[in-house]
Amino acid sequence: MTEAVISPILSLPVVRDAASAELEDWGPLGEATGPAISTAGLKLWQDSDGAETGIWQCTAGPSHWTLETHEFVNVLSGSMTVTADGGEPVDLGPGDTVLFPKGWSGSWQIHETLRKLYVIF
C-alpha cells in the first residue's frame, strides 16, 4: 500500500508512488453525459481561493466540461480523447501533460480508468 506521507525535512505532503496510491471515493462524476462514472482522489493541498492539487481517478465514459479555472493535468495511467467544442479530438495517455485554460469547454471520452495528477488554479 502506498500512501501520502509528511516529509520530516520538507514538512510537505509527499506521495511515493502516485500511480498506485490509495484514493478516497469521491462519488459519481457530475459532468458525465452517459452511464455513471465513478471518481476517487487524494487532495494534497488546497487554498482558500480554490486552487488545489492532487491525484484524481475516474472510470470510463463520456463527459462534458466547461472550466471555471485553469487545470494542469499529467496522465499517469489510462487514456482519453479530449475534444474542445468545435475543435479536433486529441488523444491523451500515460506521460502526456496538458493545460486546460479557464473557459475551456469540450468533451472527455475516457476509454479506460484514468488516473491523473492535477493542479487547479
C-alpha positions in Angstrom: 0.0 0.0 0.0 1.3 3.4 -1.0 0.2 6.4 1.0 0.8 10.2 1.3 3.3 10.9 4.0 4.6 14.1 5.5 8.3 14.5 4.8 10.1 15.4 8.1 12.6 17.5 6.1 10.2 19.4 3.9 7.0 19.4 6.1 5.1 18.8 2.9 2.8 16.0 1.6 4.9 13.5 -0.4 3.3 10.7 -2.4 5.9 8.0 -3.1 4.0 6.3 -6.0 1.1 8.4 -7.3 0.3 5.7 -9.9 -0.7 3.2 -7.1 -1.5 5.5 -4.2 -4.7 4.6 -2.3 -7.5 7.0 -3.1 -10.7 8.1 -1.4 -14.1 7.6 -3.0 -15.3 10.9 -4.4 -18.6 9.6 -5.8 -20.2 9.9 -9.2 -18.9 12.4 -11.8 -21.4 15.3 -12.2 -20.1 16.1 -15.7 -20.9 12.5 -17.0 -23.1 12.6 -20.1 -23.7 8.8 -20.3 -23.7 6.0 -17.7 -22.4 6.8 -14.2 -18.7 7.5 -13.9 -17.1 6.8 -10.5 -14.4 9.1 -9.2 -11.7 8.8 -6.5 -8.9 11.1 -5.4 -6.4 12.3 -3.0 -6.2 16.1 -2.4 -2.7 17.1 -1.4 -3.2 20.8 -1.0 -5.9 23.5 -1.3 -6.0 27.2 -0.6 -8.9 29.5 0.4 -9.2 30.8 -3.2 -10.0 27.4 -4.6 -6.6 26.4 -6.0 -5.7 22.8 -5.3 -3.5 19.9 -6.4 -3.8 16.1 -6.0 -4.5 12.8 -7.7 -7.8 12.1 -9.5 -9.1 8.9 -11.0 -12.3 8.0 -12.8 -13.8 5.1 -14.7 -14.6 5.0 -18.4 -17.3 7.0 -20.1 -18.2 10.3 -21.8 -18.3 13.7 -20.0 -18.6 17.4 -20.9 -16.7 20.1 -19.1 -16.8 23.9 -19.0 -13.9 25.0 -16.8 -14.1 27.9 -14.4 -10.4 27.6 -13.6 -7.2 26.6 -15.3 -6.3 22.9 -14.9 -2.9 21.4 -15.4 -3.0 17.6 -16.0 -0.4 14.9 -16.2 -1.8 11.5 -17.1 -0.4 8.6 -15.0 -2.5 5.8 -16.4 -5.4 5.1 -18.7 -6.4 7.1 -21.8 -8.9 9.6 -23.0 -9.8 11.6 -26.1 -10.5 15.3 -25.4 -12.3 17.4 -27.9 -12.8 21.2 -27.5 -16.2 22.3 -28.5 -15.8 22.9 -32.3 -12.3 21.5 -32.2 -10.4 18.4 -33.3 -10.0 15.4 -31.0 -6.7 14.9 -29.1 -5.7 11.5 -27.6 -4.0 11.6 -24.2 -2.4 8.7 -22.3 0.3 7.9 -19.8 3.1 10.6 -19.7 1.0 13.2 -21.5 0.7 16.6 -20.0 -1.8 19.3 -20.9 -3.1 22.6 -19.7 -6.8 23.3 -20.0 -7.2 27.1 -19.8 -10.0 28.8 -17.8 -13.1 28.8 -20.0 -12.2 25.7 -22.0 -15.3 23.8 -22.9 -15.5 20.3 -24.5 -15.8 16.6 -24.1 -13.7 14.0 -22.5 -14.2 10.4 -23.7 -12.4 8.3 -21.1 -11.6 4.9 -22.7 -10.4 3.1 -19.6 -9.9 4.0 -15.9 -7.9 7.2 -16.0 -5.6 8.4 -13.2 -4.0 11.9 -13.4 -2.1 14.4 -11.3 -3.9 17.7 -11.4 -3.3 21.3 -10.4 -6.4 23.7 -10.4 -5.6 27.4 -10.3 
